[in-house]
Amino acid sequence: MKKNILVVDDSALMRRVISDIIESDIRFAVKDVAKNGVDALELITKNYRIYDAVLLDINMPYMDGLEVLRHLREKRISIKVIVVSSLVKEGAKETILALENGAFDFLTKPENYTEVKSERFKKGIINALCAACDIKDFNTSKTDNPIRKPKNDRSAGSVLPDKGCRKLVAIACSTGGPKSLKEVIPKLSPNLDAPVLIVQHMPVGFTKSLADRLDDLSLIKVREGAEGDILKKGCVYIAPGGKHLKVKEELGKGFVITLSDEPPREGVKPCANIMYESIAGLSFDRVICVVLTGMGTDGTDGIKMLESKNKIHVIAQDEKTSVVYGMPKAVATAGLADEILPLDNIAEAIIKNTGVLNNGC
């Protein structure tokens, strides 16, 4: 049976193009279209049990996409909404807020007709709908989410190294990540005894808004990582969209961020595997790897390499609290997870495995 999709956009051209893309795939059908938020809210309120997913524009007359999401939350209507946003700065900020307000995922709206008709935009829509409608394009075999047996000091609740120990927290996430990060990062102490790196799959123009938003919500300092940044304890660095984030060790400086423009790996840029691989072999005494919600398997191979060269502790988000149980499942299935935790417990586990200093950065 085909999945029923609602398309919401104030542009007649975008409604037509998106509808044609959806109808080109035998798994989906455009059930209804709406040209503004008021019409969309009315349709969803009446028919939310019929729709399997909604593609929702943000900037619309009468009622914008953010207002639609807020009303749905107030009405406690649960439905998978994929927001469509342009790459402009303000649009990026609104997209982050949309994800916080319950949007499942987002797509970047092309800026010209050529991009609108591109295979890349089509693939983005279909992939997002597959994830939202739980149509799996990767291995979904059942797993008992095995937690690996304790090795050395990697077991949960192990005694922390002394205060002179150099530690690092490295987080990977994708679909549903911004909402999960909002629940984790603000709970971290500004005196955390480790710097925090984050790879969130996002294109250029969105990671700066994500960093600014998390910084506003948190006591711990959050910024978009830049070339040459020296890692400081109690500070969070988000990989910029369109760049791979790596870490190198420099004499007299310590651990330094370097950005790479090499091609996407597994279709993503930034890529968590590249981040983890760059950390492997550096003189960190402990690396806390955290894998949150996301589609695919990014992070697993990098953590495998990292574990062969460094002492690590791996925390994976559980299935129940994940928007998409892909990335954390891959880590669990590979037997790499020391802990599999609900989202609410992850910040506490990070603090437990790093410790807190008397003063931060």
The 8 nearest C-alpha neighbors of each residue, nearest first, counted from 0:
[[1, 2, 26, 27, 3, 25, 28, 51],
 [2, 0, 26, 27, 28, 3, 25, 4],
 [1, 3, 27, 51, 28, 26, 4, 0],
 [4, 2, 50, 28, 30, 51, 29, 27],
 [3, 5, 29, 52, 30, 50, 53, 51],
 [6, 4, 53, 31, 32, 30, 29, 54],
 [5, 7, 32, 54, 53, 33, 4, 55],
 [6, 8, 33, 55, 32, 34, 56, 54],
 [9, 7, 56, 34, 10, 14, 35, 33],
 [8, 10, 34, 35, 59, 11, 7, 60],
 [11, 9, 13, 12, 8, 14, 34, 15],
 [10, 12, 14, 13, 15, 9, 8, 34],
 [11, 13, 15, 10, 14, 16, 17, 9],
 [14, 12, 16, 10, 15, 11, 17, 8],
 [15, 13, 11, 17, 12, 16, 8, 18],
 [14, 16, 18, 12, 13, 17, 19, 11],
 [15, 17, 13, 19, 18, 14, 12, 20],
 [18, 16, 20, 14, 19, 15, 13, 21],
 [17, 19, 21, 15, 20, 16, 14, 22],
 [18, 20, 22, 16, 17, 21, 23, 15],
 [21, 19, 17, 23, 18, 22, 121, 16],
 [22, 20, 18, 23, 19, 24, 27, 17],
 [21, 23, 19, 24, 28, 20, 18, 27],
 [24, 22, 20, 21, 19, 25, 27, 18],
 [25, 23, 22, 26, 21, 27, 20, 125],
 [24, 26, 27, 23, 22, 1, 28, 21],
 [27, 25, 1, 24, 2, 28, 0, 22],
 [26, 28, 2, 1, 25, 24, 21, 3],
 [27, 29, 3, 22, 30, 2, 4, 1],
 [30, 28, 4, 31, 3, 5, 18, 22],
 [29, 31, 3, 4, 5, 28, 32, 50],
 [30, 32, 5, 29, 6, 33, 4, 42],
 [33, 31, 6, 5, 7, 34, 30, 14],
 [32, 34, 7, 39, 38, 35, 6, 8],
 [35, 33, 9, 8, 7, 38, 32, 10],
 [36, 34, 9, 37, 59, 38, 33, 60],
 [35, 37, 62, 39, 63, 38, 40, 67],
 [36, 38, 40, 39, 35, 62, 41, 61],
 [37, 39, 41, 36, 40, 35, 33, 42],
 [40, 38, 36, 42, 37, 41, 33, 43],
 [39, 41, 43, 37, 42, 38, 44, 36],
 [40, 42, 38, 44, 39, 43, 45, 37],
 [41, 43, 39, 45, 40, 44, 46, 38],
 [42, 44, 47, 46, 40, 45, 41, 39],
 [45, 43, 41, 42, 46, 47, 40, 76],
 [46, 44, 42, 43, 47, 41, 48, 40],
 [45, 47, 43, 49, 48, 44, 42, 50],
 [48, 46, 43, 50, 49, 44, 45, 78],
 [47, 49, 46, 50, 51, 45, 78, 43],
 [48, 50, 46, 47, 51, 3, 30, 43],
 [51, 49, 3, 47, 52, 4, 48, 5],
 [50, 52, 3, 2, 4, 132, 49, 79],
 [53, 51, 79, 4, 50, 80, 78, 5],
 [52, 54, 5, 80, 4, 55, 6, 81],
 [55, 53, 81, 6, 82, 7, 80, 5],
 [54, 56, 82, 7, 83, 53, 81, 64],
 [55, 57, 83, 8, 82, 64, 7, 58],
 [58, 56, 64, 63, 59, 84, 55, 65],
 [57, 59, 63, 56, 64, 60, 84, 9],
 [58, 60, 63, 35, 9, 57, 62, 36],
 [59, 61, 62, 35, 63, 58, 36, 9],
 [62, 60, 37, 36, 59, 35, 63, 38],
 [63, 61, 36, 60, 37, 66, 59, 35],
 [64, 62, 59, 58, 36, 57, 66, 65],
 [63, 65, 57, 67, 66, 56, 36, 68],
 [64, 66, 68, 67, 63, 97, 69, 57],
 [67, 65, 69, 68, 64, 63, 70, 62],
 [66, 68, 64, 70, 65, 69, 36, 40],
 [67, 69, 71, 65, 66, 70, 72, 100],
 [70, 68, 66, 72, 71, 67, 73, 65],
 [71, 69, 73, 67, 72, 68, 74, 66],
 [72, 70, 74, 68, 76, 69, 73, 75],
 [71, 73, 75, 69, 70, 74, 76, 68],
 [72, 74, 70, 75, 71, 69, 76, 68],
 [73, 75, 71, 72, 76, 70, 44, 69],
 [76, 74, 72, 73, 71, 77, 70, 78],
 [75, 77, 71, 74, 72, 78, 47, 44],
 [76, 78, 75, 79, 71, 72, 47, 101],
 [77, 79, 80, 76, 52, 47, 51, 53],
 [78, 80, 52, 103, 131, 53, 81, 102],
 [79, 81, 53, 102, 103, 52, 54, 78],
 [82, 80, 104, 54, 105, 103, 102, 55],
 [83, 81, 105, 55, 56, 54, 106, 80],
 [82, 84, 106, 56, 105, 108, 107, 55],
 [85, 83, 107, 108, 90, 57, 106, 82],
 [84, 86, 108, 107, 87, 90, 109, 83],
 [87, 85, 204, 91, 90, 107, 88, 84],
 [86, 88, 90, 85, 89, 91, 204, 84],
 [89, 87, 91, 90, 204, 86, 92, 205],
 [90, 88, 92, 91, 87, 93, 86, 94],
 [89, 91, 93, 87, 88, 92, 85, 84],
 [90, 92, 94, 205, 88, 89, 93, 208],
 [93, 91, 89, 208, 95, 94, 90, 88],
 [94, 92, 96, 90, 95, 91, 97, 89],
 [93, 95, 97, 91, 96, 92, 90, 98],
 [94, 96, 98, 92, 97, 93, 209, 99],
 [95, 97, 99, 93, 94, 98, 100, 92],
 [98, 96, 94, 100, 99, 95, 102, 65],
 [97, 99, 102, 95, 100, 96, 101, 178],
 [100, 98, 96, 178, 97, 101, 95, 177],
 [101, 99, 97, 98, 102, 96, 68, 69],
 [100, 102, 98, 99, 103, 97, 68, 72],
 [103, 101, 98, 80, 97, 104, 81, 100],
 [102, 104, 80, 81, 79, 175, 101, 98],
 [105, 103, 81, 102, 174, 82, 175, 98],
 [106, 104, 82, 81, 83, 107, 103, 84],
 [107, 105, 83, 82, 108, 84, 123, 104],
 [106, 108, 84, 85, 83, 109, 86, 105],
 [107, 109, 85, 84, 83, 106, 110, 86],
 [110, 108, 115, 114, 111, 107, 85, 120],
 [109, 111, 108, 114, 85, 112, 115, 86],
 [112, 110, 114, 113, 109, 115, 116, 108],
 [111, 113, 115, 114, 116, 110, 109, 117],
 [114, 112, 116, 115, 111, 117, 109, 110],
 [115, 113, 117, 116, 109, 112, 111, 110],
 [116, 114, 112, 109, 113, 117, 111, 120],
 [115, 117, 114, 113, 112, 118, 120, 16],
 [118, 116, 114, 119, 120, 115, 113, 121],
 [117, 119, 121, 120, 122, 116, 114, 123],
 [118, 120, 122, 117, 121, 123, 114, 116],
 [121, 119, 123, 122, 117, 118, 124, 115],
 [122, 120, 118, 124, 123, 119, 20, 125],
 [121, 123, 119, 125, 120, 124, 126, 118],
 [122, 124, 120, 126, 121, 125, 127, 119],
 [125, 123, 127, 121, 122, 126, 128, 120],
 [124, 126, 128, 122, 127, 123, 129, 121],
 [125, 127, 129, 123, 128, 124, 122, 130],
 [128, 126, 130, 124, 129, 125, 123, 131],
 [129, 127, 131, 125, 130, 126, 132, 124],
 [130, 128, 134, 126, 132, 127, 131, 133],
 [129, 131, 133, 127, 128, 132, 134, 126],
 [132, 130, 128, 133, 129, 79, 127, 52],
 [131, 133, 129, 130, 134, 128, 51, 52],
 [134, 132, 130, 131, 129, 135, 128, 323],
 [135, 133, 129, 132, 130, 136, 131, 128],
 [134, 136, 137, 133, 129, 139, 130, 138],
 [135, 137, 134, 138, 129, 139, 130, 126],
 [136, 138, 135, 139, 295, 325, 134, 294],
 [137, 139, 140, 136, 135, 325, 141, 295],
 [140, 138, 137, 141, 135, 136, 325, 142],
 [141, 139, 138, 142, 137, 332, 143, 328],
 [140, 142, 139, 143, 144, 138, 332, 328],
 [143, 141, 144, 140, 332, 145, 328, 331],
 [142, 144, 145, 141, 332, 331, 146, 328],
 [145, 143, 331, 142, 332, 146, 328, 339],
 [146, 144, 143, 334, 331, 147, 332, 336],
 [147, 145, 336, 337, 334, 338, 144, 148],
 [148, 146, 334, 337, 336, 145, 335, 149],
 [147, 149, 150, 146, 337, 154, 334, 153],
 [150, 148, 154, 153, 147, 151, 337, 152],
 [151, 149, 153, 152, 148, 154, 147, 310],
 [150, 152, 153, 149, 154, 310, 157, 311],
 [153, 151, 154, 157, 150, 149, 158, 310],
 [154, 152, 312, 150, 151, 149, 311, 155],
 [153, 155, 149, 157, 152, 337, 156, 150],
 [156, 154, 157, 337, 153, 338, 312, 149],
 [155, 157, 154, 158, 351, 352, 159, 153],
 [156, 158, 155, 154, 152, 159, 153, 352],
 [157, 159, 156, 160, 152, 352, 155, 161],
 [160, 158, 157, 161, 352, 353, 354, 351],
 [161, 159, 164, 158, 162, 163, 284, 285],
 [160, 162, 163, 164, 159, 158, 165, 354],
 [163, 161, 164, 160, 356, 192, 165, 354],
 [162, 164, 161, 165, 160, 166, 192, 284],
 [165, 163, 162, 161, 160, 284, 166, 283],
 [166, 164, 283, 284, 163, 285, 167, 193],
 [165, 167, 285, 193, 283, 286, 284, 164],
 [168, 166, 286, 193, 194, 287, 195, 169],
 [167, 169, 195, 287, 286, 288, 196, 194],
 [170, 168, 196, 288, 195, 197, 289, 287],
 [171, 169, 289, 197, 290, 288, 196, 198],
 [172, 170, 290, 198, 271, 197, 199, 291],
 [173, 171, 291, 199, 176, 293, 292, 290],
 [172, 174, 293, 200, 176, 199, 175, 292],
 [175, 173, 293, 176, 104, 294, 292, 323],
 [176, 174, 322, 178, 177, 292, 173, 103],
 [175, 177, 179, 173, 172, 174, 178, 180],
 [178, 176, 180, 179, 175, 181, 98, 99],
 [177, 179, 99, 181, 176, 180, 175, 98],
 [180, 178, 176, 182, 181, 177, 183, 175],
 [181, 179, 183, 177, 182, 178, 184, 176],
 [180, 182, 178, 179, 183, 184, 177, 185],
 [181, 183, 179, 180, 184, 185, 178, 343],
 [182, 184, 180, 346, 186, 181, 185, 179],
 [183, 185, 186, 187, 180, 181, 182, 217],
 [186, 184, 217, 187, 183, 216, 181, 218],
 [187, 185, 184, 183, 346, 188, 182, 217],
 [188, 186, 184, 185, 346, 219, 189, 191],
 [187, 189, 190, 191, 219, 186, 218, 233],
 [188, 190, 219, 233, 191, 218, 359, 187],
 [191, 189, 359, 188, 233, 356, 358, 355],
 [192, 190, 355, 233, 188, 193, 189, 356],
 [191, 193, 355, 232, 354, 356, 353, 190],
 [194, 192, 232, 167, 166, 191, 233, 353],
 [193, 195, 232, 234, 233, 231, 167, 235],
 [196, 194, 235, 168, 169, 236, 234, 167],
 [195, 197, 169, 236, 235, 237, 170, 168],
 [198, 196, 170, 237, 171, 169, 238, 199],
 [197, 199, 171, 238, 271, 237, 170, 172],
 [200, 198, 172, 173, 201, 171, 197, 176],
 [199, 201, 173, 269, 198, 267, 172, 268],
 [200, 202, 240, 199, 205, 206, 203, 269],
 [203, 201, 240, 241, 205, 204, 200, 206],
 [202, 204, 240, 241, 205, 201, 239, 206],
 [203, 205, 86, 206, 202, 91, 88, 207],
 [206, 204, 91, 208, 207, 203, 202, 209],
 [205, 207, 209, 208, 239, 240, 210, 204],
 [208, 206, 210, 209, 205, 223, 211, 204],
 [209, 207, 211, 92, 205, 206, 210, 212],
 [208, 210, 206, 212, 207, 211, 95, 213],
 [209, 211, 207, 222, 213, 208, 212, 223],
 [212, 210, 214, 208, 209, 213, 207, 215],
 [211, 213, 215, 209, 214, 210, 208, 216],
 [214, 212, 216, 210, 215, 211, 217, 209],
 [213, 215, 221, 211, 217, 212, 216, 220],
 [216, 214, 212, 213, 217, 211, 218, 221],
 [215, 217, 213, 214, 185, 212, 218, 181],
 [218, 216, 185, 214, 219, 215, 213, 184],
 [217, 219, 189, 220, 185, 188, 216, 214],
 [218, 220, 189, 217, 188, 234, 233, 187],
 [219, 221, 234, 214, 235, 218, 189, 222],
 [222, 220, 235, 214, 210, 236, 234, 219],
 [223, 221, 210, 236, 224, 235, 237, 211],
 [222, 224, 237, 236, 207, 210, 239, 238],
 [223, 225, 236, 237, 238, 222, 239, 228],
 [226, 224, 228, 227, 223, 256, 258, 257],
 [225, 227, 257, 258, 256, 228, 224, 255],
 [226, 228, 256, 255, 257, 225, 229, 258],
 [227, 229, 256, 255, 225, 226, 230, 224],
 [230, 228, 255, 254, 227, 231, 256, 253],
 [229, 231, 254, 255, 194, 228, 232, 256],
 [232, 230, 194, 234, 360, 233, 229, 193],
 [233, 231, 194, 193, 192, 234, 360, 191],
 [232, 234, 191, 189, 190, 194, 359, 360],
 [233, 235, 220, 194, 232, 231, 221, 195],
 [236, 234, 195, 221, 196, 220, 194, 222],
 [235, 237, 224, 196, 222, 223, 221, 195],
 [238, 236, 223, 197, 224, 196, 198, 239],
 [237, 239, 198, 224, 244, 197, 223, 240],
 [240, 238, 206, 242, 223, 237, 241, 224],
 [241, 239, 203, 202, 201, 242, 206, 269],
 [240, 242, 203, 268, 202, 269, 239, 243],
 [243, 241, 269, 260, 240, 259, 239, 268],
 [244, 242, 269, 259, 258, 268, 270, 260],
 [245, 243, 258, 238, 274, 257, 242, 259],
 [244, 246, 274, 257, 277, 256, 258, 243],
 [247, 245, 256, 255, 277, 257, 278, 254],
 [246, 248, 255, 254, 249, 256, 245, 257],
 [247, 249, 254, 253, 255, 250, 281, 246],
 [250, 248, 253, 252, 251, 254, 247, 255],
 [249, 251, 252, 253, 248, 254, 247, 255],
 [250, 252, 253, 249, 248, 254, 255, 229],
 [253, 251, 249, 250, 254, 229, 255, 248],
 [252, 254, 249, 248, 251, 250, 255, 229],
 [255, 253, 248, 230, 247, 229, 249, 246],
 [254, 256, 229, 247, 246, 228, 227, 230],
 [257, 255, 246, 228, 227, 226, 245, 229],
 [256, 258, 226, 245, 246, 227, 244, 255],
 [259, 257, 244, 243, 226, 242, 245, 256],
 [258, 260, 243, 261, 242, 244, 257, 245],
 [261, 259, 242, 262, 243, 258, 241, 263],
 [260, 262, 259, 263, 243, 242, 264, 268],
 [263, 261, 264, 260, 268, 267, 266, 259],
 [264, 262, 268, 267, 266, 265, 261, 269],
 [263, 265, 266, 267, 262, 270, 268, 273],
 [266, 264, 267, 263, 297, 270, 268, 295],
 [265, 267, 264, 263, 268, 270, 262, 269],
 [268, 266, 263, 264, 270, 265, 269, 200],
 [269, 267, 263, 270, 241, 242, 243, 240],
 [268, 270, 243, 242, 267, 241, 240, 200],
 [271, 269, 268, 272, 273, 267, 243, 264],
 [270, 272, 298, 274, 273, 198, 171, 297],
 [273, 271, 301, 298, 275, 274, 270, 297],
 [272, 274, 276, 271, 275, 270, 277, 301],
 [273, 275, 245, 271, 277, 272, 276, 244],
 [276, 274, 301, 272, 278, 277, 273, 302],
 [277, 275, 301, 273, 279, 278, 274, 272],
 [276, 278, 274, 245, 275, 279, 246, 273],
 [279, 277, 275, 276, 281, 246, 280, 274],
 [280, 278, 305, 276, 277, 281, 308, 309],
 [279, 281, 308, 278, 309, 282, 305, 277],
 [280, 282, 278, 279, 283, 248, 247, 309],
 [283, 281, 284, 280, 165, 309, 248, 279],
 [284, 282, 165, 285, 166, 281, 286, 167],
 [285, 283, 165, 166, 164, 282, 310, 286],
 [284, 286, 166, 310, 283, 311, 287, 167],
 [287, 285, 311, 167, 166, 168, 288, 312],
 [288, 286, 168, 312, 311, 313, 167, 169],
 [289, 287, 313, 169, 170, 168, 312, 286],
 [288, 290, 170, 314, 315, 313, 169, 171],
 [291, 289, 315, 171, 327, 170, 172, 314],
 [290, 292, 172, 316, 327, 171, 315, 289],
 [293, 291, 321, 323, 172, 324, 322, 175],
 [294, 292, 173, 174, 323, 326, 172, 325],
 [293, 295, 325, 323, 326, 174, 173, 324],
 [296, 294, 325, 326, 297, 293, 137, 329],
 [295, 297, 326, 329, 299, 325, 298, 294],
 [298, 296, 299, 271, 272, 295, 326, 270],
 [299, 297, 272, 271, 301, 300, 302, 296],
 [298, 300, 302, 330, 301, 297, 296, 303],
 [301, 299, 303, 302, 298, 272, 304, 297],
 [300, 302, 272, 275, 276, 304, 298, 303],
 [301, 303, 305, 299, 304, 300, 275, 306],
 [304, 302, 300, 306, 301, 305, 299, 307],
 [305, 303, 301, 302, 307, 306, 276, 300],
 [304, 306, 279, 302, 307, 303, 308, 309],
 [305, 307, 303, 309, 308, 304, 302, 311],
 [306, 308, 304, 305, 309, 303, 279, 310],
 [307, 309, 280, 306, 305, 279, 304, 310],
 [310, 308, 306, 305, 311, 307, 280, 279],
 [309, 311, 285, 306, 286, 284, 312, 308],
 [310, 312, 286, 285, 287, 309, 306, 153],
 [311, 313, 287, 153, 288, 337, 286, 314],
 [312, 314, 288, 336, 337, 289, 287, 311],
 [313, 315, 289, 338, 336, 339, 337, 288],
 [316, 314, 339, 290, 327, 289, 291, 336],
 [315, 317, 291, 340, 339, 341, 327, 342],
 [318, 316, 340, 341, 339, 319, 320, 321],
 [317, 319, 321, 324, 320, 316, 328, 323],
 [318, 320, 317, 321, 341, 322, 324, 316],
 [319, 321, 318, 341, 317, 342, 322, 316],
 [322, 320, 292, 318, 323, 324, 319, 317],
 [321, 323, 175, 292, 324, 320, 174, 293],
 [324, 322, 293, 321, 292, 325, 294, 174],
 [325, 323, 321, 318, 328, 292, 327, 326],
 [324, 326, 294, 295, 328, 293, 323, 327],
 [325, 327, 296, 329, 293, 328, 295, 294],
 [328, 326, 315, 330, 290, 329, 325, 316],
 [327, 329, 331, 325, 330, 326, 324, 332],
 [328, 330, 332, 326, 327, 331, 296, 333],
 [331, 329, 327, 333, 299, 328, 332, 335],
 [332, 330, 328, 144, 336, 334, 333, 329],
 [331, 333, 329, 334, 330, 144, 328, 142],
 [332, 334, 330, 331, 335, 329, 299, 336],
 [335, 333, 331, 332, 147, 336, 145, 146],
 [334, 336, 333, 330, 331, 147, 337, 313],
 [337, 335, 313, 331, 146, 338, 334, 314],
 [338, 336, 313, 146, 147, 314, 154, 312],
 [337, 339, 314, 336, 340, 315, 146, 313],
 [340, 338, 315, 317, 316, 314, 336, 337],
 [339, 341, 316, 317, 338, 344, 315, 342],
 [342, 340, 317, 343, 344, 316, 320, 345],
 [341, 343, 344, 345, 320, 316, 340, 179],
 [342, 344, 341, 345, 182, 346, 183, 340],
 [345, 343, 342, 347, 341, 346, 340, 348],
 [344, 346, 348, 347, 342, 343, 349, 340],
 [347, 345, 349, 183, 348, 344, 186, 187],
 [346, 348, 350, 345, 349, 344, 351, 186],
 [347, 349, 351, 345, 346, 350, 352, 344],
 [350, 348, 346, 352, 351, 347, 345, 353],
 [351, 349, 353, 347, 354, 352, 348, 346],
 [352, 350, 348, 349, 353, 354, 347, 156],
 [351, 353, 349, 350, 354, 348, 159, 287],
 [354, 352, 350, 192, 351, 349, 193, 166],
 [353, 355, 350, 192, 351, 352, 191, 356],
 [354, 356, 191, 192, 190, 353, 357, 350],
 [357, 355, 190, 358, 192, 191, 359, 354],
 [358, 356, 190, 355, 359, 191, 192, 189],
 [359, 357, 190, 356, 360, 189, 355, 191],
 [360, 358, 190, 233, 189, 232, 356, 191],
 [359, 233, 232, 231, 234, 358, 190, 189]]
